[in-house]
Amino acid sequence: MNTEKIILGIDPGTTIMGYGLIKVVNKDMKFIQLNELNLKKYDDHYLKLKHIFERTVELIDTYNPDEIAIEAPFFGKNVQSMLKLGRAQGVAMAAGLSRQVPITEYSPKKIKMSITGNGNASKEQVAKMLQNVLQLKELPKNLDSTDGLAAAVCHFYNRNNTNSKKNYTGWASFVKQNENRVKK
């Protein structure tokens, strides 16, 4: 039996949102695309969020992914940056949920560990490993797109491991898994 699945990986950001797509045929992974949404030219944070939502919906409508893997915000010292990054992630997740695409969230360390075997790997190490595994001819100058691709590949490697990830198949499952975040 031939099973095919498309996975969209997203590295959310309010300056650059990286994304990558892979196709899984049985147990083989094939590269489709990687790119980035450059948001540097927009001053208005809400306009950036609008573009993240629209581009994510456009990717979903174009490639019809079966699943989305998204990088979770890491906890930094700058609260404002965390808030903005969380909003970017939430908007990308909302786009997926609006199209009923299941979403799985991975920590940056989990993604790096899945790709390189080292949870503290650099962006360059992750990109080089992806280049090798997916036989990419060249890498982009900006590595945000490879971070998005890494989320998709991480999801492929962890598809049978349900312990280390959060899955959302719709708003109801999101609310159920995040009851402490919902005001009643």
Long-range contacts (C-beta under 8 A, 24 or more apart in sequence): 2-26, 5-66, 5-67, 6-32, 6-63, 6-64, 6-65, 6-66, 6-67, 7-65, 7-66, 7-67, 7-68, 7-69, 7-152, 7-155, 7-156, 8-59, 8-60, 8-63, 8-65, 8-67, 8-68, 8-69, 8-96, 8-101, 8-152, 9-68, 9-69, 9-70, 9-71, 9-148, 9-149, 9-150, 9-151, 9-152, 9-153, 9-154, 9-155, 10-56, 10-68, 10-69, 10-70, 10-71, 10-92, 10-148, 10-151, 11-71, 11-144, 11-145, 11-147, 11-148, 11-150, 11-151, 12-52, 12-70, 12-71, 12-73, 12-85, 12-88, 12-89, 12-91, 12-92, 13-39, 13-85, 13-88, 13-144, 14-39, 14-45, 14-48, 14-49, 14-52, 14-84, 14-85, 14-87, 14-88, 15-39, 15-40, 16-40, 16-142, 16-144, 17-52, 17-55, 17-88, 17-92, 17-144, 17-148, 18-142, 18-143, 18-144, 18-145, 18-146, 18-147, 18-148, 18-149, 19-56, 19-59, 19-145, 19-148, 19-149, 20-145, 20-146, 20-148, 20-149, 20-150, 20-151, 20-152, 20-153, 21-59, 21-63, 21-65, 21-149, 21-152, 22-134, 22-149, 22-152, 22-153, 22-156, 24-156, 29-133, 29-134, 29-153, 29-156, 30-134, 31-134, 31-135, 31-136, 31-149, 32-63, 33-63, 34-140, 34-145, 34-146, 34-148, 34-149, 35-145, 36-140, 36-142, 36-144, 36-145, 36-148, 45-84, 45-87, 48-88, 49-87, 49-88, 49-91, 52-88, 52-91, 52-92, 52-95, 53-91, 53-92, 53-94, 53-95, 54-95, 56-91, 56-92, 56-95, 56-96, 57-95, 57-98, 57-99, 60-95, 60-96, 60-99, 60-101, 61-99, 65-101, 66-101, 66-102, 67-101, 67-102, 67-103, 67-104, 67-155, 68-92, 68-93, 68-96, 68-101, 68-102, 68-103, 68-104, 69-103, 69-104, 69-105, 69-106, 69-151, 69-152, 69-154, 69-155, 70-96, 70-103, 70-104, 70-105, 70-106, 70-151, 71-105, 71-106, 71-107, 71-108, 71-111, 71-147, 71-148, 71-151, 72-105, 72-106, 72-107, 72-108, 74-107, 74-108, 93-168, 93-174, 97-168, 97-170, 97-171, 97-174, 100-169, 100-170, 102-167, 102-168, 102-169, 103-167, 103-168, 103-169, 104-155, 104-165, 104-166, 104-167, 104-168, 105-165, 105-166, 105-168, 106-151, 106-154, 106-155, 106-158, 106-164, 106-165, 110-154, 110-158, 110-164, 110-165, 111-147, 111-150, 111-151, 111-154, 112-150, 114-150, 114-153, 114-154, 114-157, 114-158, 115-150, 115-153, 115-154, 115-157, 123-147, 126-150
